[in-house]
């Protein structure tokens, strides 16, 4: 498994996997996912 696939699996299985798509549905013009959310997903 390459590193991109591994990262995607980790993020999808974490709260980010729920929150990120929900935020995307809001169609906000400019939002950011902070690095800490990726570094400490659980």
ABEGO torsion letter per residue (X at the ends): XBAAAAAAAAAAABAAAAAAAAAAAAGBABBBBBAAAAABAX
